């Protein structure tokens, strides 16, 4: 039994430290009304240029694409950096009077009427096969949107195997069929662990449908998902469709 435990621990944790990869923080602000969301947007529009002067590599701020994609008042803030320390230290850039003036409306709500119900925070380390966030180029058609996808697993070994599945071939299949990734990360902290989260970029609805249809029909995917070691790696999928705010760096 002792040997099994040592082997299991080594099997899960050693491969994740083999390469230098980016880290991500995803904050979900569950804002309570359109007015409070507008106050948040005013604050974050001032924050993004200040955060861009820190070691953060990319900053994206998103909202629900439509009524069926979640609460339109919520905001999703994605940060990428070379270390978790740098993400934590980036907030020091906001300690100036100019920013606090822009944040006044957001920060002025009383205890009895807060601006948000809660803020949830998750951190991730990038996959070996997708070590850096790839920001999309210019949106030529004006119909671009994003999909945030979270795959939960029922235990740590299955969560590891799903990440392995991506690294060992699923990422290549995505690229082959036109599923364009923004980032792929294994959750280090946050809600509903263990899980992995990634974001895809679609040019428009037709491109999304075509790419997923090609993926489902792909012989490589059919063969991969049939492998016994990848059985039951995902217990739940959560999908949210998003569009960038006007001030988001990632567009």
Secondary structure, DSSP 8 states (H G I E B T S, - for coil): -HHHHHHHHHHHHSGGGSS---EEEEEEEEE-SHHHHHHHHHHHHHHHHHHTTTT--EEEEEEESSGGGS-TT-EEEEEEES-HHHHHHGGGGG-SHHHHHHTHHHHT--GGG-SEEEEEEEEEEEBTTB-S-------SSS--EEEEEEEE-SSHHHHHHHHHHIIIIIHHHHHHHT-EEEEEEEEEESSSSSEEEEEEEESSHHHHHHHHHHHHH-HHHHHHHTSGGGTT--SEEEEEEEEE-TT-S--
